[in-house]
Every structure is written in C-alpha cells, then in structure tokens.
Amino acid sequence: MKIVIIGDGKVGHRLTTQLSEEDCDLTLIDRNDIKLNDALNKFDIICITGDGADAEIQKQAKVGEADLVIACASTDELNMLSCLIAKKLGAKGTIARVRNPVYFRQINLLKDDLHLNMVVNPELTAAQEIEKVIMIPETTKVETFMKGRVDLVEFPLKEDCKITGLTLSKIYETLKTKILVCAVVRNDEVFIPDGNFVLKGGDKLHITAPRKDLEKFFTAIGQREQKIKNVLICGGGHVTFYLTRALIGSGRKVKIIERDKDRSVLLAEAFPEAVVIRGDGTDHDLLIEEGIKDADALVALTSLDEENIILSLFAKSLNVPKIIAKVNEESRSKMVQNLGIDSAISAKYATADLIISYVRARQNSLTSANVETLYQLVGGQIEAMEFIIQEESEYTGVKLKDLKIKPNHLVACIGRKHHIIIPDGNDHIEPGDSVIVVTKGNGMNDFSDLFVHKSILSA
C-alpha cells in the first residue's frame, strides 16, 4: 500500500514509526530538513522537503499513485487544502487532521467537497479517552469495541484484592461473571494468559467485557469505586473544550483553571454551567483554594508534560481519588505510571491508532474479515483488534478448541447480532460476527493470521 504522510510533527512521526512496520510504501513530506534526515536514518522511507499543499511537491511525491494521503501538518487549513489537491492529482484516499472545534463542527458540510475519506481530531479523541476513564473510575485505560457494547479496560490489581493469588480459571468459576482477562502486564513483561495463570498484586490486567459485567466484576472483588461527580481540570486547550462539553452533558460538575485571559473568557462563554478560574494551575495555593481536596478527579491538561506530571503528583499527595494527565512523550508516560499516577493520555497515540485501523481495513477490504477497530496497548506490546467476519471460511463453524491458534494470540470476545459472547473452547465463529482478537506484538493484518498455517487441526 502506497501512503504519503504530510507533516512530521507528533502525530506524523508516530504514524511514520508505526506504518514503517506495516507492509507499506511510505513517503514523508515536511518543510524541516532536520526532521526528514532523522526519519531517513530511522526508517526505510522516501522523504521530500517542501510544503505539502504545493501541487509540485505532491507530484514529486507521486501522490497521484498513492492509495492514501494523510495530512497532519501544523494547521487545519493546510491539511484540508493538501487533501483536496491530493485528490485532484489522483490519490485514492485522503485523511485530514482537523483540530479547531469550529472547523470540526462543520466538517460534515465540507467532507464531500473536500473529498475526505476520514477526518481525525486528536484533541477530541483524547477527550473521549479521558471521559471513558472517568465513567469507569476503577480503570486506568478504557477502549471500546462493537460500537460501544464491549470495553477493554486496564485494571491495576491491588495486593489485598480477593482475587490476588488465584488462577484465572478459579476466578471465572468462583465469580461467575462474564469477563475475560486477555492480557497481563507484570514488571514490564506482557503475558497472554491461560486458565492456569496465577495473578499477583501489582499486575495490570487487561479485561474484556460488556460494561454491566465489568461493574459486577468490580463489585464482586470489592474494588468498586464511587462515581466521579466533581472534576477539576487544569489547562484550557482544545482537549478541555471537548472534555468539558462531554462531562457537563453527563451531569458532572466541572471547574477549569486556565492562565490565558482570552481562553478563559472563551471557555466561560461556551460553558456557563462550568466554573472557569483565570490562574496558574501549577500554583499549589490556588489549587487548594479552589477545592482540589474535594475533587473526585483531577485532569492535568496544560500544554507541557512536565507541568501535568507535577500537578498529578501534587494531587496524589492530597489523595485525590482519580488522577489523569496528558503526557505525549512515551518515555514520560512510562515514568508517570511508575510514579503511581492513574492514567496517562496521549492524543497522538490515540489518533495514530484510529488511522492505523483505517489503513488495515483498506489493506484487507477484499478478504473474508475486515479490521473494524484497532488499539495498541502497553507501548505497542499488545494489539487489540475487532474483525468483522464477512463470509464463510475454514475457521467459521468450528469450535475454538479445534482451531490451531498461534501462541500469544487470543479470541477475547464475539459479538453475534444482539448477543455478546465471552468465549470458551466450545464457542465458534460465524459469518457476520464481530470478533475481538488480542495479540502480543503487532503486524496482524488479516483474521487468518490468527491461525498456525491458516489451517484447522482436528481435535
């Protein structure tokens, strides 16, 4: 698949890193020679220096032969114009990053005229991730599948939890809740566990289940948290805008601290139900004065990772129940988790996952199963994918225990019409099913990659 990426910023670089590991012919366009030289040294790609909205530059990149052009440069206007030009030159598909809430609100009016196949908004995507964690406060990360009917959550297991020291098979037998532990992270090592796997305190469990069954599970093990009603947000950028709109819509109280006068006024006018304070969110005295001790959750969304980490540590020292920080750099994200902060959210990772999912769907659109949704977890060590089974094949209608599935691959959930199935060996797959697969590592482009030699062995 031939892909042209316009812009080597945070999202562009993340995409280049991930797509270079896929079966893709990549070309990167950017104005910055230094960034392009660095990319050339790291990846087997073509780099072209210039303005991505310049038709001549796009012709040098052979955009007319591209299966997909992804515009993620610094401005929305440049991205939309770049996609329009690319389509005029013959590109088969285009994706634009659009961040401005005003533009994004009207994008459906322009999508056809701009010939856009997909529009991504990193800040909206990050806000949606944060909202999901607030909705399920026991978790540190939440991904959704099957149009929101199934969640895949990250849950840190405490030393004193009643399931610590038990095998997974014993837990399933005792609790009788429809959940599946599909991956475990222990001391930076990732496991795709079987029924004999014994849980330990400090493990991070990745659990698949419908929302109601997750709630039953947390109640059964005594880890159900109180609902989050009062949220304090530090920083007033685009993520805050989208998050505030969602939280107010779900009946939660929101207080925002933002140092910029114009931005504070904009937020106060947009959300009269929220309390907007003009001030420095890193001022500890101000935070205490504005009631951080009474907040159910602190969300650190300033423009600097370092500020967000410091804010989170201060909130942790005050025992704020839920702490979420926007941290874009991967190394800092790992540091945050080691410091005991609940959740680190990265807009660029979430956006890259959306685009990679779309790329894989286009790559295998003619096969018997399409990629519907894709998420990368634990720094890319785990991939969770939702496939739509299009037609009958050698793996449909056969019990899972009779299929030769590759090591470190797991069928985590099956959606069949209105039913959600947490599968065991006696379940099977049918055409029309949505199937969630969890793997250790990445590179699974087709559902048949789940099987050894793509064949079936008799029981």
RAZI-V611075 format. One record per residue. RES is the residue in three letters. SS is DSSP state (h for helix, s for strand, l for the rest). Layout:
# RAZI-V611075
((RES;SS) (RES;SS))
This chain:
# RAZI-V611075
((MET;l) (LYS;s) (ILE;s) (VAL;s) (ILE;s) (ILE;s) (GLY;l) (ASP;l) (GLY;l) (LYS;h) (VAL;h) (GLY;h) (HIS;h) (ARG;h) (LEU;h) (THR;h) (THR;h) (GLN;h) (LEU;h) (SER;l) (GLU;l) (GLU;l) (ASP;l) (CYS;l) (ASP;s) (LEU;s) (THR;s) (LEU;s) (ILE;s) (ASP;s) (ARG;l) (ASN;l) (ASP;h) (ILE;h) (LYS;h) (LEU;h) (ASN;h) (ASP;h) (ALA;h) (LEU;h) (ASN;h) (LYS;h) (PHE;l) (ASP;l) (ILE;l) (ILE;s) (CYS;s) (ILE;s) (THR;s) (GLY;l) (ASP;l) (GLY;l) (ALA;l) (ASP;l) (ALA;h) (GLU;h) (ILE;h) (GLN;h) (LYS;h) (GLN;h) (ALA;l) (LYS;l) (VAL;h) (GLY;h) (GLU;h) (ALA;l) (ASP;l) (LEU;s) (VAL;s) (ILE;s) (ALA;s) (CYS;l) (ALA;l) (SER;l) (THR;l) (ASP;h) (GLU;h) (LEU;h) (ASN;h) (MET;h) (LEU;h) (SER;h) (CYS;h) (LEU;h) (ILE;h) (ALA;h) (LYS;h) (LYS;h) (LEU;h) (GLY;l) (ALA;l) (LYS;l) (GLY;l) (THR;s) (ILE;s) (ALA;s) (ARG;s) (VAL;l) (ARG;l) (ASN;l) (PRO;h) (VAL;h) (TYR;h) (PHE;h) (ARG;h) (GLN;l) (ILE;h) (ASN;h) (LEU;h) (LEU;h) (LYS;h) (ASP;h) (ASP;h) (LEU;h) (HIS;l) (LEU;l) (ASN;l) (MET;s) (VAL;s) (VAL;s) (ASN;l) (PRO;h) (GLU;h) (LEU;h) (THR;h) (ALA;h) (ALA;h) (GLN;h) (GLU;h) (ILE;h) (GLU;h) (LYS;h) (VAL;h) (ILE;h) (MET;h) (ILE;l) (PRO;l) (GLU;l) (THR;l) (THR;l) (LYS;s) (VAL;s) (GLU;s) (THR;s) (PHE;s) (MET;h) (LYS;h) (GLY;h) (ARG;l) (VAL;s) (ASP;s) (LEU;s) (VAL;s) (GLU;s) (PHE;s) (PRO;s) (LEU;l) (LYS;l) (GLU;l) (ASP;l) (CYS;l) (LYS;l) (ILE;l) (THR;l) (GLY;l) (LEU;l) (THR;s) (LEU;h) (SER;h) (LYS;h) (ILE;h) (TYR;h) (GLU;h) (THR;h) (LEU;h) (LYS;l) (THR;l) (LYS;l) (ILE;l) (LEU;s) (VAL;s) (CYS;s) (ALA;s) (VAL;s) (VAL;s) (ARG;s) (ASN;l) (ASP;l) (GLU;s) (VAL;s) (PHE;s) (ILE;l) (PRO;l) (ASP;l) (GLY;l) (ASN;l) (PHE;l) (VAL;s) (LEU;l) (LYS;l) (GLY;l) (GLY;l) (ASP;l) (LYS;s) (LEU;s) (HIS;s) (ILE;s) (THR;s) (ALA;s) (PRO;l) (ARG;h) (LYS;h) (ASP;h) (LEU;h) (GLU;h) (LYS;h) (PHE;h) (PHE;h) (THR;h) (ALA;h) (ILE;l) (GLY;l) (GLN;l) (ARG;l) (GLU;l) (GLN;l) (LYS;l) (ILE;l) (LYS;l) (ASN;s) (VAL;s) (LEU;s) (ILE;s) (CYS;s) (GLY;l) (GLY;l) (GLY;l) (HIS;h) (VAL;h) (THR;h) (PHE;h) (TYR;h) (LEU;h) (THR;h) (ARG;h) (ALA;h) (LEU;h) (ILE;h) (GLY;h) (SER;l) (GLY;l) (ARG;l) (LYS;s) (VAL;s) (LYS;s) (ILE;s) (ILE;s) (GLU;s) (ARG;l) (ASP;l) (LYS;h) (ASP;h) (ARG;h) (SER;h) (VAL;h) (LEU;h) (LEU;h) (ALA;h) (GLU;h) (ALA;h) (PHE;l) (PRO;l) (GLU;l) (ALA;l) (VAL;s) (VAL;s) (ILE;s) (ARG;s) (GLY;l) (ASP;l) (GLY;l) (THR;l) (ASP;l) (HIS;h) (ASP;h) (LEU;h) (LEU;h) (ILE;h) (GLU;h) (GLU;l) (GLY;l) (ILE;h) (LYS;h) (ASP;h) (ALA;l) (ASP;l) (ALA;s) (LEU;s) (VAL;s) (ALA;s) (LEU;l) (THR;l) (SER;l) (LEU;l) (ASP;h) (GLU;h) (GLU;h) (ASN;h) (ILE;h) (ILE;h) (LEU;h) (SER;h) (LEU;h) (PHE;h) (ALA;h) (LYS;h) (SER;h) (LEU;l) (ASN;l) (VAL;l) (PRO;l) (LYS;s) (ILE;s) (ILE;s) (ALA;s) (LYS;s) (VAL;l) (ASN;l) (GLU;l) (GLU;h) (SER;h) (ARG;h) (SER;h) (LYS;h) (MET;h) (VAL;h) (GLN;h) (ASN;h) (LEU;l) (GLY;l) (ILE;l) (ASP;l) (SER;s) (ALA;s) (ILE;s) (SER;l) (ALA;h) (LYS;h) (TYR;h) (ALA;h) (THR;h) (ALA;h) (ASP;h) (LEU;h) (ILE;h) (ILE;h) (SER;h) (TYR;h) (VAL;h) (ARG;h) (ALA;h) (ARG;h) (GLN;h) (ASN;l) (SER;l) (LEU;l) (THR;l) (SER;l) (ALA;s) (ASN;s) (VAL;s) (GLU;s) (THR;s) (LEU;s) (TYR;s) (GLN;s) (LEU;s) (VAL;l) (GLY;l) (GLY;l) (GLN;l) (ILE;s) (GLU;s) (ALA;s) (MET;s) (GLU;s) (PHE;s) (ILE;s) (ILE;s) (GLN;l) (GLU;l) (GLU;l) (SER;l) (GLU;l) (TYR;l) (THR;l) (GLY;l) (VAL;l) (LYS;s) (LEU;h) (LYS;h) (ASP;h) (LEU;s) (LYS;s) (ILE;s) (LYS;l) (PRO;l) (ASN;l) (HIS;s) (LEU;s) (VAL;s) (ALA;s) (CYS;s) (ILE;s) (GLY;s) (ARG;s) (LYS;l) (HIS;l) (HIS;s) (ILE;s) (ILE;s) (ILE;l) (PRO;l) (ASP;l) (GLY;l) (ASN;l) (ASP;l) (HIS;s) (ILE;l) (GLU;l) (PRO;l) (GLY;l) (ASP;l) (SER;s) (VAL;s) (ILE;s) (VAL;s) (VAL;s) (THR;s) (LYS;s) (GLY;l) (ASN;l) (GLY;l) (MET;l) (ASN;l) (ASP;l) (PHE;h) (SER;h) (ASP;h) (LEU;h) (PHE;s) (VAL;s) (HIS;s) (LYS;s) (SER;s) (ILE;s) (LEU;l) (SER;l) (ALA;l))
